[in-house]
Amino acid sequence: MTTTQQFTSKTVLISGASVAGPALAFWLARYGFTVTVVEQAPTLREGGYKVDIRGVAMEVVDRMGLTPQVREASTAMRGGAWVDDAGKALATLGPELIGLRSPGDDEVLRGDLAHILFDATKGEVEYLFGDSITGLVQQADGVTVRFRNCAPRVFDLVIGADGMHSAVRRLTFGPTEQFARHTGMAACVISVPNYLNLDHWELVHPTPGRVVQVYSTQRTTAKAQFIFQAPEQLPDRRDRAAQQQLVTDAFADAGWETPDLVRAIPESPDFYFDSVSQIHLDRWSDGRVAVVGDAAYCPSPLSGQGTSMALVGAYVLAGELKAAAGDHLVAFDRYQRAMQDYVTENLTLGWNNATQMVAADRRAIRTQTTMLRMLRHMPWKGLALRPIIKPLERAANAIRLADY
């Protein structure tokens, strides 16, 4: 894309230093914008769960020149098994089946990807850790931003890349409840000692309305993920004790290693808990403020596509700002038009993935594990997997990247 307009460097404040924020900062800095990223955490968030990078998102990574770093950080999972209360394998899947990824796709820990993006931008981008946005006032020539700790500053543009509970979205468009669609489930992820001695291996224990997953990508530490049916009204996001109690109660009789895993929740250094919800927002911008990634179109933490959408959205938003020579009204409109079909496709996929992940009863669990067990031995398993993989591939590639 080209423009005949004269580009004048603009100042951009990005809220959020996970994936979408640093990815957007990478491209904006390359295009000559002056970029500041504010992050409420005191440092980069370590750990986190496994995240997929699929389809055109890997093309974005390649255009960033970061493919070697991503490949180096790959979880390199060897496979996994579904186990019963006694730990007996009900079904075992190899690496080609456990992640349902297409050739070229990859999987990394969210924290590792955040570090890769931060390292690629820290020399050109100002980072403000341990702070957050508390107020936004738009004027004709800029946005006055109030911070929790820093003195107020004025920026040409403000972008919310601050997740499903985005402060920028709340201050600009309204409370999260207006835009969240709850799937009927909640998820919790913690770090635990790798006492099961898992070597790039995953164990899954399903019970009616619940799933426990444990996996490890290194020798000493493992991740435990709890997914369960939950009401829409959950404990306050700041009430960690109430969140932990909800998970404990939900898995009180789950069997297998679950009691020990639940007891480890209070000791986890990176406890994560949230509803499994999507964000549906009609417009992703208002004046000089826009949102990207989960802040604009979260497909749910269980979709397998949130990270890819963040990377692609950051690429397109930055590219359109460059193509419009910083004219935000033109760029924001083009950004939404370019992304809309891709987002719609992935929101549909995310909803289906999230709502079908947990079996409702033991009969459904038996059916699920029987199919998985048979699948590994089918000589035509590639053909059998097509109905599952085809929607993933279609959603992951539902946009053609412009060359900005």
C-alpha positions in Angstrom: 0.0 0.0 0.0 1.2 3.5 -0.8 0.2 7.0 0.2 1.0 10.4 -1.3 0.6 12.1 2.1 3.7 13.4 3.9 4.3 11.4 7.1 5.0 13.2 10.3 6.1 11.2 13.3 3.4 10.7 15.8 3.5 9.7 19.5 1.5 6.6 20.3 0.8 5.2 23.8 0.1 1.4 23.9 -1.5 -0.1 27.0 -0.3 -3.7 27.6 3.0 -5.5 27.3 2.0 -9.1 26.6 1.7 -10.0 22.9 -0.4 -7.5 21.0 1.2 -4.4 22.6 4.9 -5.2 21.9 4.0 -6.6 18.5 2.3 -3.3 17.6 5.1 -1.3 19.1 7.6 -3.3 16.9 5.9 -2.3 13.7 5.1 1.3 14.7 8.7 1.9 15.7 9.9 0.5 12.4 7.5 2.8 10.6 8.9 5.9 12.4 6.3 6.4 15.2 7.4 7.4 18.7 6.1 4.6 20.9 5.5 4.2 24.6 4.1 1.0 26.2 2.6 1.1 29.7 2.2 -2.1 31.6 0.6 -2.4 35.1 2.8 -5.4 36.1 6.1 -4.4 37.6 8.0 -6.6 35.1 7.2 -8.8 32.2 4.8 -11.6 33.2 6.6 -14.9 33.3 5.3 -18.3 32.4 1.7 -18.5 31.3 0.0 -21.3 29.4 0.9 -22.7 26.0 -0.2 -20.5 23.0 -0.4 -21.4 19.3 0.9 -19.3 16.5 -1.0 -20.5 13.4 -1.3 -19.7 9.7 -0.8 -16.0 8.7 0.4 -15.2 12.3 3.5 -17.2 11.6 3.9 -15.2 8.4 3.8 -12.0 10.6 6.5 -13.5 12.9 8.6 -14.3 9.8 8.2 -10.7 8.5 9.4 -9.5 11.9 12.5 -11.7 11.5 11.7 -13.5 14.7 11.0 -17.0 13.4 14.4 -18.4 14.7 13.6 -17.2 18.3 10.1 -18.6 18.1 11.3 -22.0 16.9 13.9 -22.0 19.7 11.2 -21.3 22.3 8.9 -24.0 20.9 7.3 -26.2 23.5 8.3 -29.2 21.3 5.5 -31.4 22.9 6.0 -35.1 22.2 2.4 -36.0 22.7 0.0 -36.7 25.6 -2.5 -39.1 27.1 -6.0 -39.0 28.5 -6.0 -40.8 31.9 -8.6 -42.2 34.3 -8.8 -41.9 38.1 -6.0 -44.4 38.6 -3.7 -42.7 36.0 -4.3 -45.5 33.4 -4.0 -44.2 29.8 -7.4 -44.2 28.1 -6.0 -42.7 24.9 -2.6 -41.6 23.8 -1.8 -39.1 21.0 1.5 -38.3 19.3 2.8 -34.8 18.5 1.0 -34.8 15.1 -2.4 -35.1 16.9 -2.0 -33.4 20.3 -1.9 -29.9 19.0 -3.8 -30.2 15.8 -1.4 -27.8 14.1 -0.6 -27.5 10.4 2.9 -27.7 9.0 4.7 -24.4 9.8 2.6 -23.6 12.9 4.2 -23.6 16.3 3.4 -23.4 20.0 5.3 -21.5 22.8 4.7 -20.4 26.3 3.0 -17.0 26.4 5.7 -15.6 28.7 8.4 -16.7 26.3 6.7 -15.0 23.4 6.3 -11.8 25.5 10.1 -11.9 26.2 10.9 -12.4 22.5 8.8 -9.4 21.5 10.1 -7.2 24.3 13.7 -8.0 23.4 13.0 -7.0 19.8 11.6 -3.6 20.8 13.2 -2.5 24.0 15.9 -0.5 22.2 13.4 1.6 20.3 10.4 1.7 22.5 9.8 3.4 25.9 8.4 0.9 28.5 6.6 2.1 31.7 6.3 -0.9 34.0 4.3 -0.8 37.2 1.8 1.8 35.9 -1.6 2.0 34.3 -4.0 4.4 32.6 -6.7 5.9 34.8 -8.1 8.5 32.5 -8.3 9.5 28.8 -9.4 12.9 27.6 -9.5 13.4 23.8 -8.9 16.8 22.2 -8.7 17.9 18.6 -4.9 17.5 18.6 -4.2 14.7 21.0 -5.2 12.6 24.0 -4.4 13.6 27.6 -3.6 10.5 29.5 -3.7 10.2 33.3 -1.6 7.5 34.9 -1.8 5.8 38.3 1.8 6.8 39.1 3.3 9.0 36.3 2.4 12.6 35.6 -0.2 13.2 32.9 1.1 13.2 29.3 -0.3 14.0 25.9 -0.1 11.5 23.0 -1.3 11.7 19.4 -2.9 8.2 19.7 -3.7 5.7 22.4 -4.1 2.0 21.7 -5.5 -0.5 24.1 -3.7 -3.9 23.9 -4.5 -4.7 27.5 -6.5 -7.9 27.2 -10.1 -9.0 27.8 -10.5 -6.7 30.8 -9.0 -3.7 28.9 -8.9 -0.4 30.8 -8.6 1.5 27.6 -11.8 -0.1 26.3 -13.6 0.5 29.5 -12.6 4.2 29.6 -13.5 4.7 25.9 -16.5 2.4 25.2 -17.9 1.2 28.6 -17.7 -1.6 31.1 -16.5 -5.1 30.1 -20.0 -6.6 30.8 -21.4 -4.8 27.8 -19.1 -6.6 25.4 -18.3 -10.0 27.1 -20.1 -13.2 26.0 -19.7 -16.0 28.5 -19.3 -19.6 27.3 -20.4 -21.1 30.6 -16.9 -22.0 31.7 -13.9 -20.7 33.7 -10.2 -21.6 33.5 -7.4 -21.6 36.0 -3.6 -22.1 35.2 -0.9 -22.5 37.8 2.8 -23.6 37.9 3.6 -26.7 39.9 6.8 -28.7 40.5 7.2 -31.4 37.8 6.7 -34.2 40.3 5.1 -36.4 37.6 8.4 -36.2 35.7 6.7 -35.2 32.4 9.1 -34.7 29.5 7.4 -32.5 27.0 4.3 -34.5 27.6 0.7 -33.7 28.6 -1.8 -35.6 30.7 -5.5 -34.9 30.6 -8.0 -36.1 33.1 -11.7 -35.5 32.1 -14.6 -35.7 34.5 -18.2 -34.5 33.8 -18.1 -30.8 33.4 -14.4 -30.5 34.2 -11.0 -31.2 32.7 -7.6 -31.1 34.4 -4.5 -30.9 32.2 -0.9 -31.1 33.3 2.0 -30.6 31.0 5.7 -29.7 31.1 8.1 -28.1 28.7 11.1 -28.3 31.0 12.5 -30.6 33.7 11.6 -28.9 36.9 8.3 -27.1 36.4 4.9 -28.1 35.0 1.7 -26.3 34.3 -1.7 -27.4 35.6 -4.8 -26.1 33.9 -8.3 -26.5 35.3 -11.3 -26.0 33.0 -14.8 -26.2 34.4 -18.4 -25.2 34.0 -19.0 -22.0 35.9 -21.7 -19.4 36.3 -21.3 -16.0 34.6 -21.0 -14.2 37.9 -17.5 -15.1 39.2 -15.6 -13.7 42.2 -14.1 -10.2 41.8 -11.0 -10.2 39.7 -9.0 -8.8 42.7 -10.2 -11.4 45.1 -7.7 -14.2 44.5 -8.7 -16.1 47.6 -12.3 -16.4 46.4 -11.2 -17.4 43.0 -8.9 -20.1 44.4 -11.7 -21.4 46.6 -14.1 -21.6 43.6 -11.6 -23.8 41.8 -11.0 -25.9 44.9 -14.7 -26.5 45.3 -15.2 -27.3 41.7 -12.6 -30.0 41.7 -13.1 -31.4 45.2 -14.0 -34.9 44.0 -12.2 -35.0 40.6 -9.9 -37.9 41.4 -6.5 -38.8 39.9 -3.8 -36.3 40.9 -6.3 -33.5 41.2 -6.3 -33.2 45.1 -2.5 -32.6 45.1 -2.7 -30.1 42.2 -5.5 -28.2 43.9 -3.5 -28.0 47.1 -0.7 -26.4 45.1 -2.9 -23.5 43.9 -2.2 -21.1 46.8 1.6 -21.6 46.3 1.7 -21.0 42.6 3.8 -17.9 41.6 1.7 -17.2 38.5 -1.9 -18.1 39.4 -4.2 -17.2 36.6 -8.0 -17.3 36.7 -10.7 -15.9 34.4 -14.0 -16.7 32.8 -13.9 -18.3 29.4 -15.5 -15.4 27.5 -15.3 -13.6 24.2 -15.3 -9.9 23.5 -17.7 -8.6 20.8 -17.2 -4.9 19.9 -19.0 -3.3 17.0 -16.3 -0.6 16.6 -12.6 -1.0 17.5 -11.9 2.8 17.6 -13.3 6.1 18.8 -11.5 9.2 17.7 -7.8 8.9 18.5 -8.3 5.7 20.6 -8.3 2.2 19.3 -8.1 -1.4 20.6 -6.3 -4.5 19.3 -6.1 -8.2 20.2 -8.1 -9.5 23.1 -9.2 -5.9 24.0 -11.0 -5.7 20.7 -11.9 -9.3 19.7 -11.0 -11.9 22.4 -12.0 -15.3 21.0 -11.7 -16.9 24.5 -8.6 -18.2 26.3 -9.5 -21.7 25.0 -9.8 -20.8 21.4 -6.2 -21.5 20.4 -6.3 -18.4 18.3 -6.0 -15.4 20.6 -2.3 -15.0 20.2 -2.4 -15.4 16.4 -5.2 -12.7 16.3 -3.1 -10.4 18.4 -0.1 -10.7 16.1 -2.1 -10.3 12.9 -4.1 -7.4 14.4 -1.0 -5.6 15.4 0.5 -6.0 12.0 -2.5 -4.7 10.2 -3.2 -1.8 12.5 0.4 -0.5 12.3 0.5 -1.1 8.6 -2.7 0.9 8.0 -1.4 3.8 10.2 1.8 3.8 8.0 -0.2 3.6 4.8 -2.4 6.5 5.9 0.6 8.6 7.0 -0.6 8.6 10.5 -4.2 9.8 9.6 -5.9 7.8 12.4 -9.4 8.2 11.1 -8.5 6.7 7.8 -6.2 4.0 9.3 -8.6 2.8 12.0 -11.4 2.4 9.5 -9.2 0.4 7.1 -7.9 -1.7 10.0 -11.4 -2.8 10.9 -12.4 -3.5 7.3 -9.3 -5.5 6.7 -9.7 -7.6 9.9 -13.4 -8.0 10.1 -13.9 -11.3 8.2 -10.8 -12.8 9.9 -12.1 -11.8 13.3 -15.6 -13.1 12.6 -14.2 -16.5 11.4 -12.0 -16.8 14.5 -14.7 -15.8 17.0 -17.0 -18.6 15.6 -14.1 -21.1 15.9 -13.3 -19.9 19.4 -16.9 -20.3 20.6 -17.1 -23.8 19.2 -13.8 -24.9 20.6 -14.6 -23.5 24.1 -18.1 -24.9 24.4 -17.1 -28.4 23.1 -13.9 -28.8 25.2 -15.5 -30.2 28.3 -17.7 -33.3 28.2 -21.0 -33.0 30.0 -21.3 -36.6 31.3 -19.4 -39.9 31.6 -21.0 -41.3 28.4 -19.7 -38.3 26.5 -16.2 -38.9 28.0 -16.2 -42.5 27.0 -17.2 -41.6 23.4 -14.5 -38.9 23.3 -11.7 -41.1 24.6 -12.7 -44.1 22.4 -12.6 -41.9 19.3 -9.2 -40.6 20.4 -7.8 -44.1 21.0 -9.0 -45.3 17.7 -7.8 -42.3 15.8 -4.1 -43.0 16.5 -4.3 -46.4 14.8 -6.4 -45.4 11.8 -4.3 -45.6 8.6 -6.6 -42.9 7.2 -6.3 -40.7 10.3 -5.4 -37.7 8.2 -8.6 -38.0 6.4 -10.5 -38.5 9.6 -9.0 -35.4 11.1 -9.9 -33.1 8.2 -13.3 -32.1 9.6 -11.5 -30.9 12.8 -8.4 -29.4 11.2 -10.1 -27.7 8.2 -12.0 -25.1 10.4 -8.7 -24.3 12.2 -6.8 -23.8 9.0 -9.6 -21.8 7.5 -9.8 -19.4 10.5 -6.0 -19.2 10.8 -5.7 -18.1 7.2 -8.8 -16.0 6.8 -6.9 -12.9 5.8 -4.4 -12.0 3.2 -1.7 -9.8 4.6 -1.0 -6.6 2.7 2.6 -5.7 2.1 2.9 -2.3 3.9 
